[in-house]
Amino acid sequence: MAILKLVKNMEGKYDWVDAESMTPARKKEKEDLTVDGYINKHGGIFSHADSKVHYSKRSYMDGIKAAGCHIKDYK
């Protein structure tokens, strides 16, 4: 005996679907919003404080500190 699931389709209607043929939904990977994550994804980060592109977190933080600004990185 097949196991059926009631599934809502794109039009908002409900259909009975064989549960064994369904693939599990993939979880979306969370984006890393830290300075390191941004640099890893884009290759560098532009600082408006000193108008330079920085390729490391230390360089970026030092540039901001030298300009008299402050930023909190949550990592």
N, CA, C, O and CB atoms as a CASP TS submission, in Angstrom:
PFRMAT TS
TARGET T0000
AUTHOR 0000-0000-0000
METHOD Language model
MODEL 1
PARENT N/A
ATOM      1  N   MET     1       0.844  -1.185   0.000  1.00  0.00           N
ATOM      2  CA  MET     1       0.000   0.000   0.000  1.00  0.00           C
ATOM      3  C   MET     1       0.888   1.247   0.000  1.00  0.00           C
ATOM      4  O   MET     1       1.809   1.353   0.810  1.00  0.00           O
ATOM      5  CB  MET     1      -0.960  -0.001   1.227  1.00  0.00           C
ATOM      6  N   ALA     2       0.618   2.169  -0.888  1.00  0.00           N
ATOM      7  CA  ALA     2       1.409   3.386  -1.031  1.00  0.00           C
ATOM      8  C   ALA     2       0.999   4.411   0.024  1.00  0.00           C
ATOM      9  O   ALA     2      -0.158   4.481   0.439  1.00  0.00           O
ATOM     10  CB  ALA     2       1.246   3.974  -2.446  1.00  0.00           C
ATOM     11  N   ILE     3       1.976   5.194   0.436  1.00  0.00           N
ATOM     12  CA  ILE     3       1.714   6.266   1.392  1.00  0.00           C
ATOM     13  C   ILE     3       1.533   7.545   0.587  1.00  0.00           C
ATOM     14  O   ILE     3       2.387   7.916  -0.218  1.00  0.00           O
ATOM     15  CB  ILE     3       2.880   6.407   2.451  1.00  0.00           C
ATOM     16  N   LEU     4       0.405   8.213   0.817  1.00  0.00           N
ATOM     17  CA  LEU     4       0.102   9.436   0.090  1.00  0.00           C
ATOM     18  C   LEU     4       0.195  10.636   1.022  1.00  0.00           C
ATOM     19  O   LEU     4      -0.083  10.543   2.218  1.00  0.00           O
ATOM     20  CB  LEU     4      -1.292   9.357  -0.549  1.00  0.00           C
ATOM     21  N   LYS     5       0.594  11.770   0.440  1.00  0.00           N
ATOM     22  CA  LYS     5       0.655  13.032   1.170  1.00  0.00           C
ATOM     23  C   LYS     5      -0.182  14.056   0.430  1.00  0.00           C
ATOM     24  O   LYS     5      -0.229  14.063  -0.800  1.00  0.00           O
ATOM     25  CB  LYS     5       2.121  13.526   1.332  1.00  0.00           C
ATOM     26  N   LEU     6      -0.837  14.913   1.179  1.00  0.00           N
ATOM     27  CA  LEU     6      -1.599  15.996   0.593  1.00  0.00           C
ATOM     28  C   LEU     6      -0.661  17.192   0.460  1.00  0.00           C
ATOM     29  O   LEU     6      -0.164  17.711   1.460  1.00  0.00           O
ATOM     30  CB  LEU     6      -2.864  16.343   1.456  1.00  0.00           C
ATOM     31  N   VAL     7      -0.415  17.634  -0.795  1.00  0.00           N
ATOM     32  CA  VAL     7       0.559  18.683  -1.070  1.00  0.00           C
ATOM     33  C   VAL     7      -0.128  19.835  -1.793  1.00  0.00           C
ATOM     34  O   VAL     7      -0.938  19.622  -2.695  1.00  0.00           O
ATOM     35  CB  VAL     7       1.741  18.136  -1.908  1.00  0.00           C
ATOM     36  N   LYS     8       0.207  21.057  -1.386  1.00  0.00           N
ATOM     37  CA  LYS     8      -0.337  22.255  -2.029  1.00  0.00           C
ATOM     38  C   LYS     8       0.553  22.610  -3.216  1.00  0.00           C
ATOM     39  O   LYS     8       1.767  22.739  -3.057  1.00  0.00           O
ATOM     40  CB  LYS     8      -0.430  23.454  -1.018  1.00  0.00           C
ATOM     41  N   ASN     9      -0.035  22.771  -4.410  1.00  0.00           N
ATOM     42  CA  ASN     9       0.760  23.094  -5.598  1.00  0.00           C
ATOM     43  C   ASN     9       0.842  24.606  -5.791  1.00  0.00           C
ATOM     44  O   ASN     9       0.326  25.370  -4.975  1.00  0.00           O
ATOM     45  CB  ASN     9       0.156  22.427  -6.853  1.00  0.00           C
ATOM     46  N   MET    10       1.490  25.031  -6.867  1.00  0.00           N
ATOM     47  CA  MET    10       1.746  26.450  -7.116  1.00  0.00           C
ATOM     48  C   MET    10       0.463  27.267  -7.302  1.00  0.00           C
ATOM     49  O   MET    10       0.448  28.458  -6.993  1.00  0.00           O
ATOM     50  CB  MET    10       2.621  26.601  -8.339  1.00  0.00           C
ATOM     51  N   GLU    11      -0.596  26.658  -7.794  1.00  0.00           N
ATOM     52  CA  GLU    11      -1.858  27.373  -7.997  1.00  0.00           C
ATOM     53  C   GLU    11      -2.686  27.467  -6.729  1.00  0.00           C
ATOM     54  O   GLU    11      -3.749  28.087  -6.728  1.00  0.00           O
ATOM     55  CB  GLU    11      -2.668  26.699  -9.073  1.00  0.00           C
ATOM     56  N   GLY    12      -2.213  26.860  -5.652  1.00  0.00           N
ATOM     57  CA  GLY    12      -2.943  26.886  -4.392  1.00  0.00           C
ATOM     58  C   GLY    12      -3.902  25.721  -4.222  1.00  0.00           C
ATOM     59  O   GLY    12      -4.635  25.667  -3.235  1.00  0.00           O
ATOM     60  N   LYS    13      -3.911  24.790  -5.163  1.00  0.00           N
ATOM     61  CA  LYS    13      -4.782  23.620  -5.072  1.00  0.00           C
ATOM     62  C   LYS    13      -4.031  22.485  -4.390  1.00  0.00           C
ATOM     63  O   LYS    13      -2.802  22.433  -4.436  1.00  0.00           O
ATOM     64  CB  LYS    13      -5.278  23.183  -6.478  1.00  0.00           C
ATOM     65  N   TYR    14      -4.754  21.597  -3.770  1.00  0.00           N
ATOM     66  CA  TYR    14      -4.158  20.457  -3.070  1.00  0.00           C
ATOM     67  C   TYR    14      -4.249  19.204  -3.921  1.00  0.00           C
ATOM     68  O   TYR    14      -5.281  18.941  -4.538  1.00  0.00           O
ATOM     69  CB  TYR    14      -4.847  20.228  -1.718  1.00  0.00           C
ATOM     70  N   ASP    15      -3.164  18.425  -3.956  1.00  0.00           N
ATOM     71  CA  ASP    15      -3.110  17.178  -4.708  1.00  0.00           C
ATOM     72  C   ASP    15      -2.562  16.081  -3.809  1.00  0.00           C
ATOM     73  O   ASP    15      -1.756  16.343  -2.916  1.00  0.00           O
ATOM     74  CB  ASP    15      -2.241  17.331  -5.985  1.00  0.00           C
ATOM     75  N   TRP    16      -3.007  14.844  -4.050  1.00  0.00           N
ATOM     76  CA  TRP    16      -2.449  13.687  -3.349  1.00  0.00           C
ATOM     77  C   TRP    16      -1.246  13.193  -4.147  1.00  0.00           C
ATOM     78  O   TRP    16      -1.346  12.947  -5.349  1.00  0.00           O
ATOM     79  CB  TRP    16      -3.523  12.547  -3.170  1.00  0.00           C
ATOM     80  N   VAL    17      -0.109  13.050  -3.468  1.00  0.00           N
ATOM     81  CA  VAL    17       1.131  12.657  -4.120  1.00  0.00           C
ATOM     82  C   VAL    17       1.720  11.479  -3.358  1.00  0.00           C
ATOM     83  O   VAL    17       1.623  11.402  -2.133  1.00  0.00           O
ATOM     84  CB  VAL    17       2.139  13.844  -4.186  1.00  0.00           C
ATOM     85  N   ASP    18       2.340  10.553  -4.111  1.00  0.00           N
ATOM     86  CA  ASP    18       3.007   9.414  -3.495  1.00  0.00           C
ATOM     87  C   ASP    18       4.197   9.920  -2.682  1.00  0.00           C
ATOM     88  O   ASP    18       5.113  10.518  -3.247  1.00  0.00           O
ATOM     89  CB  ASP    18       3.465   8.381  -4.570  1.00  0.00           C
ATOM     90  N   ALA    19       4.201   9.695  -1.383  1.00  0.00           N
ATOM     91  CA  ALA    19       5.237  10.223  -0.492  1.00  0.00           C
ATOM     92  C   ALA    19       6.604   9.616  -0.776  1.00  0.00           C
ATOM     93  O   ALA    19       7.622  10.270  -0.550  1.00  0.00           O
ATOM     94  CB  ALA    19       4.859   9.970   0.955  1.00  0.00           C
ATOM     95  N   GLU    20       6.650   8.400  -1.259  1.00  0.00           N
ATOM     96  CA  GLU    20       7.932   7.742  -1.512  1.00  0.00           C
ATOM     97  C   GLU    20       8.634   8.309  -2.739  1.00  0.00           C
ATOM     98  O   GLU    20       9.853   8.187  -2.862  1.00  0.00           O
ATOM     99  CB  GLU    20       7.726   6.249  -1.687  1.00  0.00           C
ATOM    100  N   SER    21       7.883   8.927  -3.646  1.00  0.00           N
ATOM    101  CA  SER    21       8.489   9.484  -4.855  1.00  0.00           C
ATOM    102  C   SER    21       8.959  10.921  -4.644  1.00  0.00           C
ATOM    103  O   SER    21       9.652  11.476  -5.497  1.00  0.00           O
ATOM    104  CB  SER    21       7.499   9.429  -6.009  1.00  0.00           C
ATOM    105  N   MET    22       8.592  11.523  -3.528  1.00  0.00           N
ATOM    106  CA  MET    22       8.962  12.916  -3.262  1.00  0.00           C
ATOM    107  C   MET    22      10.403  12.983  -2.768  1.00  0.00           C
ATOM    108  O   MET    22      10.841  12.153  -1.971  1.00  0.00           O
ATOM    109  CB  MET    22       8.002  13.554  -2.222  1.00  0.00           C
ATOM    110  N   THR    23      11.117  13.969  -3.247  1.00  0.00           N
ATOM    111  CA  THR    23      12.471  14.206  -2.744  1.00  0.00           C
ATOM    112  C   THR    23      12.381  15.213  -1.597  1.00  0.00           C
ATOM    113  O   THR    23      11.562  16.130  -1.651  1.00  0.00           O
ATOM    114  CB  THR    23      13.425  14.728  -3.886  1.00  0.00           C
ATOM    115  N   PRO    24      13.191  15.063  -0.582  1.00  0.00           N
ATOM    116  CA  PRO    24      13.119  16.008   0.535  1.00  0.00           C
ATOM    117  C   PRO    24      13.569  17.405   0.114  1.00  0.00           C
ATOM    118  O   PRO    24      14.451  17.553  -0.732  1.00  0.00           O
ATOM    119  CB  PRO    24      13.975  15.514   1.703  1.00  0.00           C
ATOM    120  N   ALA    25      12.973  18.399   0.696  1.00  0.00           N
ATOM    121  CA  ALA    25      13.333  19.785   0.382  1.00  0.00           C
ATOM    122  C   ALA    25      14.747  20.061   0.879  1.00  0.00           C
ATOM    123  O   ALA    25      15.123  19.657   1.979  1.00  0.00           O
ATOM    124  CB  ALA    25      12.322  20.787   1.019  1.00  0.00           C
ATOM    125  N   ARG    26      15.510  20.745   0.065  1.00  0.00           N
ATOM    126  CA  ARG    26      16.870  21.082   0.458  1.00  0.00           C
ATOM    127  C   ARG    26      16.856  22.344   1.297  1.00  0.00           C
ATOM    128  O   ARG    26      16.135  23.296   0.998  1.00  0.00           O
ATOM    129  CB  ARG    26      17.775  21.260  -0.776  1.00  0.00           C
ATOM    130  N   LYS    27      17.654  22.341   2.343  1.00  0.00           N
ATOM    131  CA  LYS    27      17.744  23.517   3.186  1.00  0.00           C
ATOM    132  C   LYS    27      18.666  24.530   2.528  1.00  0.00           C
ATOM    133  O   LYS    27      19.735  24.183   2.025  1.00  0.00           O
ATOM    134  CB  LYS    27      18.245  23.150   4.600  1.00  0.00           C
ATOM    135  N   LYS    28      18.246  25.763   2.538  1.00  0.00           N
ATOM    136  CA  LYS    28      19.050  26.830   1.957  1.00  0.00           C
ATOM    137  C   LYS    28      20.187  27.158   2.926  1.00  0.00           C
ATOM    138  O   LYS    28      19.969  27.353   4.121  1.00  0.00           O
ATOM    139  CB  LYS    28      18.177  28.098   1.657  1.00  0.00           C
ATOM    140  N   GLU    29      21.380  27.213   2.392  1.00  0.00           N
ATOM    141  CA  GLU    29      22.537  27.506   3.218  1.00  0.00           C
ATOM    142  C   GLU    29      22.521  28.976   3.614  1.00  0.00           C
ATOM    143  O   GLU    29      22.277  29.854   2.787  1.00  0.00           O
ATOM    144  CB  GLU    29      23.842  27.154   2.478  1.00  0.00           C
ATOM    145  N   LYS    30      22.789  29.234   4.905  1.00  0.00           N
ATOM    146  CA  LYS    30      22.780  30.613   5.382  1.00  0.00           C
ATOM    147  C   LYS    30      24.014  31.343   4.888  1.00  0.00           C
ATOM    148  O   LYS    30      25.107  30.781   4.818  1.00  0.00           O
ATOM    149  CB  LYS    30      22.709  30.662   6.916  1.00  0.00           C
ATOM    150  N   GLU    31      23.815  32.588   4.553  1.00  0.00           N
ATOM    151  CA  GLU    31      24.913  33.410   4.054  1.00  0.00           C
ATOM    152  C   GLU    31      25.746  33.914   5.232  1.00  0.00           C
ATOM    153  O   GLU    31      25.200  34.339   6.250  1.00  0.00           O
ATOM    154  CB  GLU    31      24.376  34.599   3.210  1.00  0.00           C
ATOM    155  N   ASP    32      27.052  33.865   5.089  1.00  0.00           N
ATOM    156  CA  ASP    32      27.969  34.344   6.115  1.00  0.00           C
ATOM    157  C   ASP    32      28.075  35.859   5.988  1.00  0.00           C
ATOM    158  O   ASP    32      28.619  36.367   5.008  1.00  0.00           O
ATOM    159  CB  ASP    32      29.374  33.666   5.986  1.00  0.00           C
ATOM    160  N   LEU    33      27.555  36.581   6.982  1.00  0.00           N
ATOM    161  CA  LEU    33      27.491  38.038   6.906  1.00  0.00           C
ATOM    162  C   LEU    33      28.652  38.728   7.623  1.00  0.00           C
ATOM    163  O   LEU    33      28.605  39.940   7.832  1.00  0.00           O
ATOM    164  CB  LEU    33      26.188  38.517   7.486  1.00  0.00           C
ATOM    165  N   THR    34      29.685  37.987   8.001  1.00  0.00           N
ATOM    166  CA  THR    34      30.828  38.589   8.665  1.00  0.00           C
ATOM    167  C   THR    34      31.764  39.211   7.634  1.00  0.00           C
ATOM    168  O   THR    34      31.612  38.989   6.433  1.00  0.00           O
ATOM    169  CB  THR    34      31.575  37.546   9.514  1.00  0.00           C
ATOM    170  N   VAL    35      32.734  39.992   8.113  1.00  0.00           N
ATOM    171  CA  VAL    35      33.722  40.613   7.226  1.00  0.00           C
ATOM    172  C   VAL    35      34.509  39.517   6.508  1.00  0.00           C
ATOM    173  O   VAL    35      34.739  39.612   5.302  1.00  0.00           O
ATOM    174  CB  VAL    35      34.684  41.551   8.026  1.00  0.00           C
ATOM    175  N   ASP    36      34.922  38.482   7.234  1.00  0.00           N
ATOM    176  CA  ASP    36      35.659  37.380   6.615  1.00  0.00           C
ATOM    177  C   ASP    36      34.829  36.683   5.538  1.00  0.00           C
ATOM    178  O   ASP    36      35.347  36.339   4.476  1.00  0.00           O
ATOM    179  CB  ASP    36      36.086  36.370   7.677  1.00  0.00           C
ATOM    180  N   GLY    37      33.542  36.475   5.814  1.00  0.00           N
ATOM    181  CA  GLY    37      32.658  35.839   4.843  1.00  0.00           C
ATOM    182  C   GLY    37      32.508  36.667   3.582  1.00  0.00           C
ATOM    183  O   GLY    37      32.489  36.119   2.480  1.00  0.00           O
ATOM    184  N   TYR    38      32.402  37.972   3.727  1.00  0.00           N
ATOM    185  CA  TYR    38      32.284  38.870   2.569  1.00  0.00           C
ATOM    186  C   TYR    38      33.561  38.842   1.739  1.00  0.00           C
ATOM    187  O   TYR    38      33.504  38.777   0.511  1.00  0.00           O
ATOM    188  CB  TYR    38      31.980  40.314   3.027  1.00  0.00           C
ATOM    189  N   ILE    39      34.719  38.891   2.410  1.00  0.00           N
ATOM    190  CA  ILE    39      35.995  38.864   1.696  1.00  0.00           C
ATOM    191  C   ILE    39      36.184  37.528   0.983  1.00  0.00           C
ATOM    192  O   ILE    39      36.674  37.494  -0.146  1.00  0.00           O
ATOM    193  CB  ILE    39      37.162  39.120   2.667  1.00  0.00           C
ATOM    194  N   ASN    40      35.802  36.429   1.630  1.00  0.00           N
ATOM    195  CA  ASN    40      35.915  35.109   0.992  1.00  0.00           C
ATOM    196  C   ASN    40      35.012  34.998  -0.231  1.00  0.00           C
ATOM    197  O   ASN    40      35.400  34.392  -1.230  1.00  0.00           O
ATOM    198  CB  ASN    40      35.568  34.003   1.994  1.00  0.00           C
ATOM    199  N   LYS    41      33.830  35.567  -0.168  1.00  0.00           N
ATOM    200  CA  LYS    41      32.878  35.466  -1.276  1.00  0.00           C
ATOM    201  C   LYS    41      33.257  36.379  -2.441  1.00  0.00           C
ATOM    202  O   LYS    41      33.182  35.964  -3.598  1.00  0.00           O
ATOM    203  CB  LYS    41      31.473  35.806  -0.792  1.00  0.00           C
ATOM    204  N   HIS    42      33.667  37.630  -2.147  1.00  0.00           N
ATOM    205  CA  HIS    42      33.883  38.626  -3.190  1.00  0.00           C
ATOM    206  C   HIS    42      35.356  38.905  -3.494  1.00  0.00           C
ATOM    207  O   HIS    42      35.664  39.594  -4.466  1.00  0.00           O
ATOM    208  CB  HIS    42      33.218  39.898  -2.797  1.00  0.00           C
ATOM    209  N   GLY    43      36.258  38.383  -2.681  1.00  0.00           N
ATOM    210  CA  GLY    43      37.678  38.577  -2.936  1.00  0.00           C
ATOM    211  C   GLY    43      38.265  39.809  -2.279  1.00  0.00           C
ATOM    212  O   GLY    43      39.487  39.935  -2.210  1.00  0.00           O
ATOM    213  N   GLY    44      37.450  40.708  -1.801  1.00  0.00           N
ATOM    214  CA  GLY    44      37.923  41.919  -1.143  1.00  0.00           C
ATOM    215  C   GLY    44      36.743  42.731  -0.670  1.00  0.00           C
ATOM    216  O   GLY    44      35.595  42.427  -0.995  1.00  0.00           O
ATOM    217  N   ILE    45      37.025  43.766   0.097  1.00  0.00           N
ATOM    218  CA  ILE    45      35.967  44.628   0.608  1.00  0.00           C
ATOM    219  C   ILE    45      36.416  46.078   0.460  1.00  0.00           C
ATOM    220  O   ILE    45      37.542  46.429   0.812  1.00  0.00           O
ATOM    221  CB  ILE    45      35.628  44.291   2.098  1.00  0.00           C
ATOM    222  N   PHE    46      35.525  46.911  -0.064  1.00  0.00           N
ATOM    223  CA  PHE    46      35.828  48.328  -0.268  1.00  0.00           C
ATOM    224  C   PHE    46      35.479  49.097   0.996  1.00  0.00           C
ATOM    225  O   PHE    46      34.392  48.936   1.551  1.00  0.00           O
ATOM    226  CB  PHE    46      35.053  48.898  -1.491  1.00  0.00           C
ATOM    227  N   SER    47      36.396  49.926   1.442  1.00  0.00           N
ATOM    228  CA  SER    47      36.173  50.756   2.616  1.00  0.00           C
ATOM    229  C   SER    47      35.915  52.186   2.167  1.00  0.00           C
ATOM    230  O   SER    47      36.747  52.787   1.486  1.00  0.00           O
ATOM    231  CB  SER    47      37.382  50.689   3.586  1.00  0.00           C
ATOM    232  N   HIS    48      34.779  52.725   2.541  1.00  0.00           N
ATOM    233  CA  HIS    48      34.462  54.108   2.216  1.00  0.00           C
ATOM    234  C   HIS    48      35.236  55.072   3.114  1.00  0.00           C
ATOM    235  O   HIS    48      35.358  56.258   2.804  1.00  0.00           O
ATOM    236  CB  HIS    48      32.959  54.352   2.348  1.00  0.00           C
ATOM    237  N   ALA    49      35.754  54.558   4.220  1.00  0.00           N
ATOM    238  CA  ALA    49      36.498  55.408   5.151  1.00  0.00           C
ATOM    239  C   ALA    49      37.825  55.867   4.550  1.00  0.00           C
ATOM    240  O   ALA    49      38.233  57.014   4.738  1.00  0.00           O
ATOM    241  CB  ALA    49      36.750  54.661   6.463  1.00  0.00           C
ATOM    242  N   ASP    50      38.507  54.956   3.816  1.00  0.00           N
ATOM    243  CA  ASP    50      39.799  55.340   3.228  1.00  0.00           C
ATOM    244  C   ASP    50      39.838  55.135   1.713  1.00  0.00           C
ATOM    245  O   ASP    50      40.892  55.294   1.097  1.00  0.00           O
ATOM    246  CB  ASP    50      40.922  54.542   3.875  1.00  0.00           C
ATOM    247  N   SER    51      38.714  54.788   1.115  1.00  0.00           N
ATOM    248  CA  SER    51      38.576  54.602  -0.342  1.00  0.00           C
ATOM    249  C   SER    51      39.571  53.601  -0.917  1.00  0.00           C
ATOM    250  O   SER    51      40.149  53.833  -1.979  1.00  0.00           O
ATOM    251  CB  SER    51      38.747  55.928  -1.046  1.00  0.00           C
ATOM    252  N   LYS    52      39.769  52.495  -0.216  1.00  0.00           N
ATOM    253  CA  LYS    52      40.665  51.437  -0.674  1.00  0.00           C
ATOM    254  C   LYS    52      39.949  50.093  -0.613  1.00  0.00           C
ATOM    255  O   LYS    52      38.998  49.911   0.147  1.00  0.00           O
ATOM    256  CB  LYS    52      41.957  51.403   0.177  1.00  0.00           C
ATOM    257  N   VAL    53      40.423  49.162  -1.425  1.00  0.00           N
ATOM    258  CA  VAL    53      39.936  47.787  -1.367  1.00  0.00           C
ATOM    259  C   VAL    53      40.886  47.006  -0.473  1.00  0.00           C
ATOM    260  O   VAL    53      42.102  47.041  -0.663  1.00  0.00           O
ATOM    261  CB  VAL    53      39.836  47.141  -2.800  1.00  0.00           C
ATOM    262  N   HIS    54      40.326  46.307   0.497  1.00  0.00           N
ATOM    263  CA  HIS    54      41.127  45.531   1.439  1.00  0.00           C
ATOM    264  C   HIS    54      40.887  44.049   1.177  1.00  0.00           C
ATOM    265  O   HIS    54      39.764  43.625   0.903  1.00  0.00           O
ATOM    266  CB  HIS    54      40.781  45.902   2.915  1.00  0.00           C
ATOM    267  N   TYR    55      41.963  43.272   1.267  1.00  0.00           N
ATOM    268  CA  TYR    55      41.893  41.842   0.969  1.00  0.00           C
ATOM    269  C   TYR    55      42.024  40.975   2.208  1.00  0.00           C
ATOM    270  O   TYR    55      42.036  39.748   2.104  1.00  0.00           O
ATOM    271  CB  TYR    55      42.965  41.471  -0.014  1.00  0.00           C
ATOM    272  N   SER    56      42.121  41.594   3.387  1.00  0.00           N
ATOM    273  CA  SER    56      42.133  40.847   4.644  1.00  0.00           C
ATOM    274  C   SER    56      41.341  41.629   5.683  1.00  0.00           C
ATOM    275  O   SER    56      41.196  42.848   5.591  1.00  0.00           O
ATOM    276  CB  SER    56      43.594  40.587   5.136  1.00  0.00           C
ATOM    277  N   LYS    57      40.840  40.910   6.663  1.00  0.00           N
ATOM    278  CA  LYS    57      40.060  41.541   7.718  1.00  0.00           C
ATOM    279  C   LYS    57      40.930  42.503   8.524  1.00  0.00           C
ATOM    280  O   LYS    57      40.488  43.597   8.875  1.00  0.00           O
ATOM    281  CB  LYS    57      39.443  40.477   8.639  1.00  0.00           C
ATOM    282  N   ARG    58      42.149  42.102   8.812  1.00  0.00           N
ATOM    283  CA  ARG    58      43.045  42.949   9.601  1.00  0.00           C
ATOM    284  C   ARG    58      43.296  44.290   8.889  1.00  0.00           C
ATOM    285  O   ARG    58      43.243  45.348   9.515  1.00  0.00           O
ATOM    286  CB  ARG    58      44.387  42.219   9.859  1.00  0.00           C
ATOM    287  N   SER    59      43.565  44.235   7.593  1.00  0.00           N
ATOM    288  CA  SER    59      43.803  45.448   6.818  1.00  0.00           C
ATOM    289  C   SER    59      42.571  46.342   6.830  1.00  0.00           C
ATOM    290  O   SER    59      42.688  47.558   6.984  1.00  0.00           O
ATOM    291  CB  SER    59      44.192  45.099   5.376  1.00  0.00           C
ATOM    292  N   TYR    60      41.408  45.759   6.671  1.00  0.00           N
ATOM    293  CA  TYR    60      40.147  46.497   6.661  1.00  0.00           C
ATOM    294  C   TYR    60      39.906  47.168   8.009  1.00  0.00           C
ATOM    295  O   TYR    60      39.571  48.351   8.059  1.00  0.00           O
ATOM    296  CB  TYR    60      38.978  45.563   6.315  1.00  0.00           C
ATOM    297  N   MET    61      40.072  46.429   9.093  1.00  0.00           N
ATOM    298  CA  MET    61      39.846  46.970  10.433  1.00  0.00           C
ATOM    299  C   MET    61      40.873  48.059  10.775  1.00  0.00           C
ATOM    300  O   MET    61      40.528  49.060  11.404  1.00  0.00           O
ATOM    301  CB  MET    61      39.905  45.841  11.476  1.00  0.00           C
ATOM    302  N   ASP    62      42.127  47.866  10.363  1.00  0.00           N
ATOM    303  CA  ASP    62      43.153  48.881  10.601  1.00  0.00           C
ATOM    304  C   ASP    62      42.851  50.167   9.837  1.00  0.00           C
ATOM    305  O   ASP    62      43.061  51.262  10.358  1.00  0.00           O
ATOM    306  CB  ASP    62      44.530  48.347  10.202  1.00  0.00           C
ATOM    307  N   GLY    63      42.363  50.042   8.612  1.00  0.00           N
ATOM    308  CA  GLY    63      42.001  51.206   7.808  1.00  0.00           C
ATOM    309  C   GLY    63      40.847  51.982   8.416  1.00  0.00           C
ATOM    310  O   GLY    63      40.848  53.213   8.407  1.00  0.00           O
ATOM    311  N   ILE    64      39.864  51.267   8.943  1.00  0.00           N
ATOM    312  CA  ILE    64      38.721  51.920   9.582  1.00  0.00           C
ATOM    313  C   ILE    64      39.170  52.622  10.864  1.00  0.00           C
ATOM    314  O   ILE    64      38.756  53.746  11.146  1.00  0.00           O
ATOM    315  CB  ILE    64      37.602  50.891   9.890  1.00  0.00           C
ATOM    316  N   LYS    65      40.028  51.937  11.639  1.00  0.00           N
ATOM    317  CA  LYS    65      40.521  52.511  12.894  1.00  0.00           C
ATOM    318  C   LYS    65      41.349  53.770  12.627  1.00  0.00           C
ATOM    319  O   LYS    65      41.241  54.754  13.359  1.00  0.00           O
ATOM    320  CB  LYS    65      41.361  51.474  13.666  1.00  0.00           C
ATOM    321  N   ALA    66      42.178  53.736  11.578  1.00  0.00           N
ATOM    322  CA  ALA    66      43.014  54.889  11.237  1.00  0.00           C
ATOM    323  C   ALA    66      42.166  56.083  10.802  1.00  0.00           C
ATOM    324  O   ALA    66      42.568  57.232  10.989  1.00  0.00           O
ATOM    325  CB  ALA    66      44.003  54.516  10.126  1.00  0.00           C
ATOM    326  N   ALA    67      40.994  55.816  10.221  1.00  0.00           N
ATOM    327  CA  ALA    67      40.101  56.888   9.786  1.00  0.00           C
ATOM    328  C   ALA    67      39.241  57.414  10.935  1.00  0.00           C
ATOM    329  O   ALA    67      38.457  58.345  10.750  1.00  0.00           O
ATOM    330  CB  ALA    67      39.208  56.396   8.653  1.00  0.00           C
ATOM    331  N   GLY    68      39.387  56.817  12.128  1.00  0.00           N
ATOM    332  CA  GLY    68      38.625  57.267  13.288  1.00  0.00           C
ATOM    333  C   GLY    68      37.223  56.701  13.355  1.00  0.00           C
ATOM    334  O   GLY    68      36.370  57.246  14.056  1.00  0.00           O
ATOM    335  N   CYS    69      36.966  55.607  12.633  1.00  0.00           N
ATOM    336  CA  CYS    69      35.645  54.978  12.631  1.00  0.00           C
ATOM    337  C   CYS    69      35.690  53.694  13.448  1.00  0.00           C
ATOM    338  O   CYS    69      36.756  53.247  13.872  1.00  0.00           O
ATOM    339  CB  CYS    69      35.171  54.686  11.184  1.00  0.00           C
ATOM    340  N   HIS    70      34.512  53.109  13.661  1.00  0.00           N
ATOM    341  CA  HIS    70      34.412  51.871  14.427  1.00  0.00           C
ATOM    342  C   HIS    70      33.381  50.975  13.752  1.00  0.00           C
ATOM    343  O   HIS    70      32.354  51.454  13.271  1.00  0.00           O
ATOM    344  CB  HIS    70      34.025  52.153  15.920  1.00  0.00           C
ATOM    345  N   ILE    71      33.655  49.679  13.716  1.00  0.00           N
ATOM    346  CA  ILE    71      32.710  48.696  13.177  1.00  0.00           C
ATOM    347  C   ILE    71      32.772  47.461  14.052  1.00  0.00           C
ATOM    348  O   ILE    71      33.844  47.095  14.532  1.00  0.00           O
ATOM    349  CB  ILE    71      33.029  48.343  11.682  1.00  0.00           C
ATOM    350  N   LYS    72      31.635  46.813  14.266  1.00  0.00           N
ATOM    351  CA  LYS    72      31.574  45.582  15.049  1.00  0.00           C
ATOM    352  C   LYS    72      31.373  44.425  14.104  1.00  0.00           C
ATOM    353  O   LYS    72      30.399  44.390  13.352  1.00  0.00           O
ATOM    354  CB  LYS    72      30.442  45.635  16.108  1.00  0.00           C
ATOM    355  N   ASP    73      32.304  43.462  14.139  1.00  0.00           N
ATOM    356  CA  ASP    73      32.168  42.244  13.345  1.00  0.00           C
ATOM    357  C   ASP    73      31.732  41.135  14.282  1.00  0.00           C
ATOM    358  O   ASP    73      32.410  40.852  15.269  1.00  0.00           O
ATOM    359  CB  ASP    73      33.504  41.876  12.610  1.00  0.00           C
ATOM    360  N   TYR    74      30.615  40.509  13.984  1.00  0.00           N
ATOM    361  CA  TYR    74      30.014  39.519  14.885  1.00  0.00           C
ATOM    362  C   TYR    74      30.590  38.135  14.681  1.00  0.00           C
ATOM    363  O   TYR    74      29.846  37.181  14.450  1.00  0.00           O
ATOM    364  CB  TYR    74      28.517  39.475  14.691  1.00  0.00           C
ATOM    365  N   LYS    75      31.911  38.012  14.762  1.00  0.00           N
ATOM    366  CA  LYS    75      32.537  36.690  14.694  1.00  0.00           C
ATOM    367  C   LYS    75      33.848  36.720  15.396  1.00  0.00           C
ATOM    368  O   LYS    75      34.540  35.703  15.454  1.00  0.00           O
ATOM    369  CB  LYS    75      32.724  36.232  13.257  1.00  0.00           C
TER
END
